Every structure is written in structure tokens, then in C-alpha cells.
Amino acid sequence: MPRRVLALNYRHAYHAGNFADVLKHATLVGLLEALTVKQTPLCYIDTHAGSGRYELSSPQARSTDEAASGIRPLLEAQQLPASLHVYLNLVRSLNSGGHLNVYPGSPLLAASLLREQDRLVLAELQSEEAANLRDLFATDRRVGVHRRNGYELLPALVPPKERRGLVLIDPPFEAQGEEFDVILHCLQKAYARWPTGVYALWYPIKLKETVTRFHRKVAAAGIPKVLVAELCLHADDTALRLNGCGMLLVNPPYRFERTLESILQSLAKHLQQGRYGRTTLNWLSGEQTGRPGARPKRPGAGSRPPRQS
Ligand SMILES: C[S@@+](CC[C@H](N)C(=O)[O-])C[C@H]1O[C@@H](n2cnc3c(N)ncnc32)[C@H](O)[C@@H]1O
């Protein structure tokens, strides 16, 4: 079993609304929209929930201003695909007068889309963040907040009584590459108990080799339907910065790759920072027909051939 990863220095307030949040949250909203088409109850499990909502005027958010290259330009963008409208309208609904200050975390986005019959299980290990979550959802009877290690809580909780649902795994990656092993171990345990659950993992892209190694291990793990979407704004050749990020989905809803493709193309177009830009969409296992496949954002404009993992 991989070593436990329990460093707790990370505060999401420094990164709220950055390009990584935008990919993760647009994907989360798309998944929940697809899953709530059926009336039967759902269970949403967030293993690393954070605070639930963030003030972009806080000293932490202002010190990094990461929303300036994430949610802010996207809110200004024109002619966005339908797949982004619900997410962006949820962000707008928390901010009056056209001024962006409040940015929702994954628990608040999920709570906004889930129905009376659904349930949310939020795990957050850091005490202040867990207290913020409890305050935010104090009157919402659908929500349970657990100040627990999400990697331990997830396998213990599944399958949920609803038998349908979505798990978001969104670790801080303080342990860098080592965290990938902990995640895979947790995912395999949870999947063995609940093979029909939908799982969404966010991961950072710094060095290409680290991610390629992880993809190989996932592909060999015996999980049949795994789709990966990646957005890189910089070349993935240095561990010193966040060059891009990815979403790894187990059991995505039918044809969800089409939704992801339109999200990726829009984000690449509107969030590109220099000449480099790369999006990738491919199945690590269980390839389905009709997928759009991987493609560089703008051939011949500094983009590299897509990585086929
Ligand atoms: C990237 S943030 C989560 C952001 C949130 N999912 C969102 O999208 O709004 C990661 C969070 O995980 C918490 N954390 C770190 N290790 C944890 C663990 N083992 N179990 C549960 N929470 C953990 C951190 O305190 C931090 O708030």
C-alpha cells in the first residue's frame, strides 16, 4: 500500500478560479447535468472538498490573482458552447452587479445542481476549511461534512445506498508524484466495491513523464471505462509550475466525450497565455465509438502533436 499523504499546508483560496478550477468545475457541472436527467436519487462524494466558496477579494486570492487567467476571461468571452453556460451562470448567480468576487468551490456547485432527493458527502481534513463547509451548508439537510481523510472515507462509504452517483477526487498534490499512487490505490478499492459509480479525478500536469507513468498504471488497473481530458497552457517539461491539468473520468455518461471536447476547445481558445496550447481527449481503456479523439488546439501555431497516453 502506498504511503499515506497527509501534508496540510495547501489552501485553495490562493488558487480559486484559476484555469485548473475552470476545467475541473466545468467538467463537474457537465457530469452532474448528465446524471440528473434521471429522477432517481444520486449521491455526490467529494473526497477533498475545500471551503465550498471563495472570496476573490481575500488577501490570499489577491496575492496570486490566479482567477485573472481562469474564470475572469472566460466570463468575458463571447460565443461559448452550451456546455459552459450552466457553469458560468452559476458563477454569475453568486455575484451581483457584474462584479466577480465570489467563486464557488466544487461542493457549492454540486449543491446548486443536485435535487431534494440527492445527497452530498463532503470530506475535508483541514479544520478551518471543514468549519467553513459546515457553516455554508448548516441548513442544507442533504449535506454531510466529515473532517476525515477522503482517501479512507471513500472506500468505506461505497457503494452508497442510492447506488447511483459521482465521486470527485481533487487532492492538493502536496506529495507531488507520490500522490498519484495513493489516488490509484484508493480508486481501485472504491471501484472494486462500486463498479458502476462515476469517478472524476483532477490532476496537475507538470512533467509529462509523471503523468504518462500514471496513465500506464491506470490503463493496467483493470478499470474498463476511463476517459482522460487534458488542457496544457505551457509545455509539460518542468516540475516548477502548473503547466496544465487533466480530468480522468471512470464510467463517464454516454457521449460525455462530446461535452468534454467542446469544453476543452473553448478553454484552450479563451485561456491560452502564449503560443503554446494543447488539449487531449482520449480513452485510457474501453474506447467507445464516436469519440472526437485527441487533437492539437491550433495546428501550426506553436502547438505540439497531442500526447496519446
Ligand atoms: C484542491 S483543494 C479542494 C478544492 C475543491 N475540491 C474545489 O474544487 O472547490 C484540496 C483540499 O483537500 C484538503 N485535503 C488535503 N488532504 C486531504 C485528505 N487526505 N482528505 C481530505 N481532504 C484533504 C485540503 O485541505 C484542501 O482543502
The ligand as an SDF file (V2000), in Angstrom:
LIG
                    3D

 27 29  0  0  0  0  0  0  0  0999 V2000
   -7.6900   21.3430   -4.2800 C   0  0  0  0  0  0  0  0  0  0  0  0
   -8.4560   21.6090   -2.7320 S   0  0  0  0  0  0  0  0  0  0  0  0
  -10.1220   21.1700   -2.9850 C   0  0  0  0  0  0  0  0  0  0  0  0
  -10.9010   22.1180   -3.8330 C   0  0  0  0  0  0  0  0  0  0  0  0
  -12.3380   21.7230   -4.0440 C   0  0  0  0  0  0  0  0  0  0  0  0
  -12.4990   20.3260   -4.4400 N   0  0  0  0  0  0  0  0  0  0  0  0
  -12.9740   22.5950   -5.1160 C   0  0  0  0  0  0  0  0  0  0  0  0
  -12.9200   22.2080   -6.3000 O   0  0  0  0  0  0  0  0  0  0  0  0
  -13.5070   23.6220   -4.7770 O   0  0  0  0  0  0  0  0  0  0  0  0
   -7.8840   20.2350   -1.8050 C   0  0  0  0  0  0  0  0  0  0  0  0
   -8.4200   20.1990   -0.3720 C   0  0  0  0  0  0  0  0  0  0  0  0
   -8.1230   18.9220    0.1870 O   0  0  0  0  0  0  0  0  0  0  0  0
   -7.8440   19.0640    1.5760 C   0  0  0  0  0  0  0  0  0  0  0  0
   -7.1270   17.8340    1.9550 N   0  0  0  0  0  0  0  0  0  0  0  0
   -5.8110   17.5660    1.8620 C   0  0  0  0  0  0  0  0  0  0  0  0
   -5.5800   16.2720    2.1440 N   0  0  0  0  0  0  0  0  0  0  0  0
   -6.7960   15.7100    2.3990 C   0  0  0  0  0  0  0  0  0  0  0  0
   -7.2240   14.3880    2.7040 C   0  0  0  0  0  0  0  0  0  0  0  0
   -6.3520   13.3820    2.7920 N   0  0  0  0  0  0  0  0  0  0  0  0
   -8.5450   14.1700    2.8810 N   0  0  0  0  0  0  0  0  0  0  0  0
   -9.4410   15.1780    2.7830 C   0  0  0  0  0  0  0  0  0  0  0  0
   -9.0930   16.4530    2.4910 N   0  0  0  0  0  0  0  0  0  0  0  0
   -7.7860   16.7040    2.2980 C   0  0  0  0  0  0  0  0  0  0  0  0
   -7.0810   20.3540    1.6550 C   0  0  0  0  0  0  0  0  0  0  0  0
   -7.1960   20.9140    2.9470 O   0  0  0  0  0  0  0  0  0  0  0  0
   -7.7870   21.2070    0.5880 C   0  0  0  0  0  0  0  0  0  0  0  0
   -8.8050   21.9810    1.1600 O   0  0  0  0  0  0  0  0  0  0  0  0
  1  2  1  0
  2  3  1  0
  2 10  1  0
  3  4  1  0
  4  5  1  0
  5  6  1  0
  5  7  1  0
  7  8  2  0
  7  9  1  0
 10 11  1  0
 11 12  1  0
 11 26  1  0
 12 13  1  0
 13 14  1  0
 13 24  1  0
 14 15  1  0
 14 23  1  0
 15 16  2  0
 16 17  1  0
 17 18  1  0
 17 23  2  0
 18 19  1  0
 18 20  2  0
 20 21  1  0
 21 22  2  0
 22 23  1  0
 24 25  1  0
 24 26  1  0
 26 27  1  0
M  CHG  2   2   1   9  -1
M  END
$$$$
